[in-house]
Amino acid sequence: MMENDRLKAVFVMNPISGASHFISRRSLIERYVNPSRLDFEIRTTGYAGHAVEIARESAGAGADIVVAVGGDGTVNEVARGLIGTGTALGIVPCGSGNGLARHLCISMKPVASVKWLNDIRILDMDYGLINGHPFFTTCGVGFDAAVSQKFSESHTRGAVKYIEKILHELRQYHNDTYSLAIDGEAVDMEAFLITCANANQWGNGAFIAPSASVCDGLLDISAIPRFSAIDVPVLAYQLMNKQLEHNSRFFGRKCRELVIRRSGECVAHYDGDPVRLTGDICISVVPKGIRVAVPNDAKDL
């Protein structure tokens, strides 16, 4: 952002995402966003899909940036509304995982999560499609999709509830056999989960695709095979320390298109939202398909 630029911004707030932070985030925006840098208004969502509508309407009215104030679901909705508009996505994270925000080097500290918007740069970012559903962080099938399904059915949100669902599913989840086509190359495997990542993590610092970039025109496939209880501590350490690629049984590949051959129905997820899909699952990248605001000093994106 140039020194004398003043951008028109719309903040889209989800009162459910990180509900305990809703009032404080609004007051922080009003206190710390510099009006000489951003000419802004704040709007609140009222129902599922409302953020998509607000984002699209704001872009049509000439907004330079639409800022999602919420979790990964709110970010996905706002971003979907901005595809093809030229208006940039911004994020003030206050959800459970905040995967894309963390990848983009946006602070999780309340004050800093707002103040960074006073010194931004805007870049063109890739996004993905899974059977036509846009995703901006990750999508996948297997264990993480099963957890997403259970989490969506819960009346309680937050990281503690998510961990509870993970531990519950770990006790009963069974591997599946997958037939893949990776940029046309056939690969068969048995896997605990298969993630296709645009960003490098699910959220909460769990790096499922440590070398992923949102600007390289590629998606990162990460597959975790069958493992036993004795393997869990090592896998968890590697996941949280960007070392999963050093696991000898980890399967990783960069691609432009992944097809998961299926004959029946299965649960998948995109940016943490579960979806039931029937037949082949087609995942592809849209290079530089959306504009995004990042901190001016952010590196290695």
C-alpha positions in Angstrom: 0.0 0.0 0.0 1.4 3.3 -1.0 2.0 6.0 1.6 -0.9 8.3 0.5 -3.3 5.5 -0.6 -6.7 5.4 1.2 -8.6 2.3 0.5 -12.3 1.6 0.8 -12.8 -1.3 3.1 -15.8 -3.4 4.4 -15.4 -5.5 7.6 -17.7 -8.6 7.6 -18.2 -9.9 11.1 -19.5 -13.3 12.1 -20.9 -13.0 15.6 -20.7 -16.8 16.0 -17.0 -17.3 15.2 -15.1 -16.9 18.4 -18.2 -15.4 20.0 -16.4 -14.3 23.1 -14.2 -12.1 21.0 -16.9 -10.6 18.8 -17.5 -7.3 20.8 -13.7 -6.9 21.5 -12.8 -7.3 17.8 -15.4 -4.7 16.8 -14.0 -2.2 19.4 -10.4 -3.0 18.3 -11.3 -2.3 14.7 -12.9 1.0 15.6 -9.9 2.0 17.8 -6.9 0.8 15.8 -7.7 0.9 12.1 -6.3 4.2 10.9 -9.1 6.1 9.0 -6.4 7.9 7.0 -5.5 4.5 5.5 -8.8 2.8 5.4 -12.2 4.3 4.8 -14.2 1.5 6.4 -17.6 0.3 7.5 -18.5 -2.8 9.6 -21.3 -5.2 8.6 -22.5 -8.3 10.5 -23.7 -11.6 9.1 -27.1 -12.9 10.0 -27.2 -16.4 8.4 -25.2 -19.0 6.5 -24.1 -17.6 3.1 -24.7 -14.0 4.1 -20.9 -13.2 4.0 -20.8 -14.3 0.4 -23.6 -11.8 -0.4 -22.0 -9.0 1.5 -18.6 -9.5 -0.1 -20.1 -9.6 -3.6 -22.2 -6.5 -3.0 -19.3 -4.6 -1.4 -17.0 -5.5 -4.4 -19.7 -4.3 -6.8 -20.0 -1.0 -4.8 -16.3 -0.4 -5.3 -14.7 -1.7 -2.1 -10.9 -2.2 -2.4 -10.8 -4.8 0.4 -13.4 -6.9 2.2 -12.1 -8.1 5.6 -13.5 -11.4 7.0 -13.7 -11.1 10.8 -14.2 -14.7 12.0 -12.9 -18.2 11.4 -12.1 -20.3 8.4 -15.8 -20.7 7.4 -16.2 -16.9 7.4 -13.0 -16.5 5.4 -14.2 -19.0 2.8 -17.6 -17.3 2.4 -16.0 -13.8 2.0 -13.4 -15.1 -0.4 -16.0 -16.9 -2.5 -17.9 -13.6 -2.9 -14.7 -11.9 -4.1 -13.6 -14.4 -6.8 -13.3 -12.6 -10.1 -14.0 -9.1 -8.7 -10.5 -7.6 -8.3 -11.4 -6.7 -4.7 -8.9 -8.1 -2.1 -9.6 -10.4 0.8 -8.4 -9.4 4.2 -8.6 -11.4 7.5 -9.0 -10.5 11.1 -8.8 -14.0 12.6 -11.0 -15.1 15.6 -12.0 -18.6 14.8 -10.9 -22.1 16.0 -8.2 -22.9 13.4 -7.4 -19.7 11.4 -5.4 -21.7 8.9 -5.1 -19.2 6.0 -4.5 -16.3 8.3 -1.6 -18.1 10.0 -0.1 -19.0 6.6 -0.4 -15.3 5.5 1.6 -14.3 8.7 -1.4 -12.5 10.2 -1.0 -12.2 14.0 -3.3 -14.1 16.3 -2.9 -11.4 19.0 -6.1 -9.3 19.2 -4.6 -5.9 18.8 -2.0 -6.9 16.2 -4.6 -8.9 14.3 -6.3 -5.5 13.5 -3.4 -3.1 13.3 -1.6 -4.9 10.5 -4.3 -3.6 8.1 -2.7 -0.1 8.4 0.4 -1.4 6.5 -0.6 -3.9 3.8 0.4 -5.1 0.4 -2.0 -6.9 -2.0 -1.0 -9.9 -4.0 -2.7 -12.4 -6.3 -3.3 -15.7 -4.6 -4.2 -19.2 -5.8 -7.3 -21.0 -4.7 -8.6 -24.6 -5.3 -11.8 -26.2 -6.4 -13.2 -29.5 -5.1 -16.1 -30.6 -7.3 -16.8 -27.0 -8.0 -16.6 -25.8 -4.3 -13.9 -23.2 -3.9 -11.4 -23.6 -1.1 -8.5 -21.4 0.0 -6.7 -23.3 2.7 -7.2 -27.1 2.4 -9.7 -29.8 1.3 -9.6 -33.5 1.8 -11.0 -36.9 2.5 -10.5 -39.4 5.3 -10.0 -38.7 8.9 -10.0 -34.9 8.8 -13.2 -34.9 6.8 -14.8 -37.2 9.4 -13.8 -34.9 12.2 -15.2 -31.9 10.3 -18.5 -33.7 9.9 -18.6 -34.5 13.7 -17.5 -30.9 14.6 -20.2 -29.4 12.4 -22.9 -31.4 14.3 -21.7 -30.1 17.6 -23.5 -27.3 19.4 -20.2 -26.1 21.0 -17.3 -24.5 19.0 -13.7 -23.8 19.8 -10.3 -25.6 19.8 -11.1 -27.7 22.9 -14.2 -29.2 21.3 -12.3 -29.8 18.1 -9.6 -31.7 20.0 -12.3 -33.7 21.7 -13.7 -34.8 18.3 -10.2 -35.7 17.1 -9.6 -38.0 20.1 -13.0 -39.6 19.8 -12.6 -40.3 16.0 -9.1 -41.7 16.5 -10.5 -44.5 18.6 -12.9 -45.7 15.9 -11.7 -44.5 12.5 -10.5 -47.0 9.9 -8.3 -46.4 6.9 -9.7 -46.4 3.4 -8.2 -47.5 0.0 -7.9 -44.8 -2.6 -7.3 -44.8 -6.4 -5.8 -41.4 -7.4 -4.9 -39.7 -10.7 -2.3 -37.0 -10.0 -2.0 -34.9 -13.0 -3.0 -38.0 -14.9 -0.6 -40.4 -13.2 -2.4 -43.4 -11.5 -1.5 -44.0 -7.8 -3.2 -46.4 -5.5 -2.8 -46.3 -1.7 -4.3 -47.1 1.6 -4.5 -43.9 3.7 -5.7 -42.5 7.0 -6.4 -39.2 5.2 -5.6 -37.4 2.0 -5.3 -33.6 2.1 -5.0 -31.3 -0.9 -3.5 -28.0 0.4 -3.3 -24.5 -1.0 -1.9 -23.2 2.4 0.5 -25.0 4.5 -1.6 -25.9 7.5 -5.1 -26.9 8.7 -4.9 -24.3 11.5 -3.6 -24.1 15.1 -0.1 -24.6 13.8 -0.8 -28.1 12.4 1.4 -28.1 9.3 -0.1 -30.8 7.0 1.7 -29.4 3.9 4.9 -27.7 5.2 6.2 -26.6 1.8 2.9 -25.4 0.3 2.7 -21.9 -1.2 -0.4 -19.9 -2.0 1.4 -18.3 -5.0 3.0 -21.2 -6.9 0.1 -22.3 -9.1 0.1 -25.7 -7.5 -1.6 -27.7 -4.7 0.2 -29.9 -2.3 -1.1 -33.5 -1.8 -0.4 -34.8 1.7 -1.3 -38.4 2.5 -0.8 -40.1 5.9 -0.8 -43.9 5.7 -1.9 -46.5 8.3 -0.2 -46.0 11.7 -0.4 -47.5 15.1 -0.9 -45.9 18.5 2.8 -46.0 19.2 3.4 -43.7 16.1 1.0 -41.0 17.4 3.6 -38.9 19.4 6.1 -38.8 16.6 3.4 -37.9 14.0 2.0 -35.2 16.3 5.5 -33.7 16.8 6.2 -33.7 13.1 2.8 -32.2 12.3 3.3 -29.3 14.7 7.0 -28.6 13.8 6.8 -28.6 10.0 8.6 -32.0 9.8 5.9 -34.2 8.5 7.7 -34.5 5.1 10.6 -36.2 7.0 8.3 -39.2 7.9 9.4 -42.1 5.8 5.9 -43.2 5.2 4.4 -39.8 4.4 3.3 -39.3 0.8 3.7 -35.8 -0.7 3.3 -34.5 -4.2 2.6 -31.1 -5.9 0.0 -31.1 -8.6 -2.4 -29.0 -10.7 -5.1 -31.6 -10.6 -6.0 -34.5 -8.4 -8.8 -37.0 -9.1 -9.9 -39.4 -6.4 -11.8 -42.3 -8.1 -14.9 -43.2 -6.1 -18.0 -45.2 -7.0 -20.1 -44.4 -3.9 -20.7 -41.5 -1.5 -18.1 -40.2 0.9 -17.6 -37.2 3.2 -15.0 -34.6 2.1 -14.3 -31.2 3.5 -13.2 -27.8 2.1 -11.7 -25.3 4.5 -13.2 -27.4 7.3 -16.7 -27.5 6.1 -18.0 -31.0 5.4 -19.7 -32.0 2.2 -21.1 -35.3 0.9 -19.8 -36.1 -2.6 -20.8 -39.0 -4.9 -18.6 -40.4 -7.5 -15.2 -39.1 -8.6 -13.8 -36.2 -6.6 -12.0 -33.7 -8.8 -9.7 -31.2 -7.2 -7.8 -28.5 -9.2 -6.0 -25.2 -8.7 -7.0 -21.8 -10.0 -3.7 -19.9 -10.2 -3.7 -16.3 -8.9 -7.5 -16.4 -8.9 -8.2 -14.0 -6.0 -6.5 -10.9 -4.6 -5.5 -11.0 -0.9 -4.2 -8.5 1.6 -1.1 -9.5 3.6 1.1 -7.7 6.2 3.7 -5.6 4.3 6.5 -7.6 5.9 5.1 -11.1 5.3 7.5 -13.5 3.6 7.6 -17.0 2.1 3.9 -17.1 1.1 
